[in-house]
């Protein structure tokens, strides 16, 4: 289970382990600590969803495709804040869901 790059691998893992996720998280590929903390958050408190890597706009095709499989009501969390994940990227993620 792997992709062409780290984004594709994140999407492949999400597809395999979270095919019907109703929660998801996103974090920039540039800060490992955000991804690590996001993974812990997504696995606790009754949540069960993937952390997807984003690098900016436009979203990588593999990430957009996975987000498109989620229900429109899926709840997303952003890890790292606006300095790590831009507002434009958050909007692109929201538009890709469902």
C-alpha positions in Angstrom: 0.0 0.0 0.0 1.8 3.1 -1.2 1.5 6.0 -3.6 3.7 7.8 -6.1 4.7 10.2 -3.4 4.0 11.0 0.3 0.6 12.5 -0.6 -0.4 9.4 -2.6 0.7 7.2 0.2 -1.4 9.1 2.7 -4.4 8.8 0.4 -3.7 5.0 -0.1 -3.6 4.5 3.7 -6.7 6.5 4.2 -8.5 4.6 1.4 -7.5 1.2 2.9 -8.1 1.9 6.6 -10.8 4.7 6.5 -13.0 3.9 3.4 -16.1 5.4 5.0 -14.7 8.1 7.3 -16.9 10.8 8.7 -13.9 12.6 10.3 -10.6 13.5 8.7 -7.7 15.7 9.4 -5.2 17.6 7.3 -1.7 18.8 8.0 1.1 20.2 5.9 3.7 17.8 4.7 6.3 20.3 5.9 5.9 19.8 9.7 6.2 16.3 11.0 5.1 17.3 14.5 1.7 18.6 13.2 1.1 15.3 11.4 2.1 13.3 14.5 -0.1 15.3 16.8 -3.0 15.1 14.3 -2.7 11.3 14.2 -3.0 11.1 17.9 -6.0 13.4 17.9 -7.7 11.5 15.2 -7.4 8.2 17.1 -8.8 9.5 20.4 -12.1 11.0 21.7 -14.3 8.7 19.6 -12.8 9.9 16.3 -11.6 7.5 13.7 -10.3 9.0 10.6 -7.2 9.7 8.6 -4.7 12.6 8.6 -4.1 13.6 5.0 -1.1 15.6 3.9 -1.6 18.8 2.0 1.1 21.0 0.4 -1.0 23.9 -0.8 -3.3 24.7 -3.7 -4.1 23.0 -5.9 -4.5 19.8 -3.8 -2.7 16.7 -5.1 -5.0 14.6 -7.2 -4.8 11.6 -4.9 -5.9 13.7 -1.9 -8.7 15.3 -3.8 -9.9 11.9 -5.0 -10.0 10.5 -1.5 -11.8 13.6 -0.1 -14.4 13.2 -2.9 -15.3 9.8 -1.5 -16.2 11.2 1.9 -19.8 12.2 2.7 -20.5 15.9 2.4 -21.2 16.0 6.1 -17.7 14.7 7.0 -16.0 16.8 9.7 -12.5 18.0 9.2 -9.7 19.3 11.5 -6.7 21.3 10.5 -3.4 20.7 12.3 -0.8 23.4 12.4 -2.9 26.5 12.1 -3.1 29.1 9.4 0.7 29.6 9.2 1.1 25.9 8.3 -2.1 25.3 6.2 -3.3 28.4 4.3 -6.8 29.5 4.2 -6.9 28.8 0.5 -5.8 25.2 1.2 -8.6 24.8 3.8 -11.2 26.1 1.3 -9.8 23.7 -1.4 -10.1 20.8 1.1 -13.7 21.7 2.0 -14.7 22.0 -1.6 -13.2 18.6 -2.4 -15.2 16.7 0.3 -18.2 14.8 -1.0 
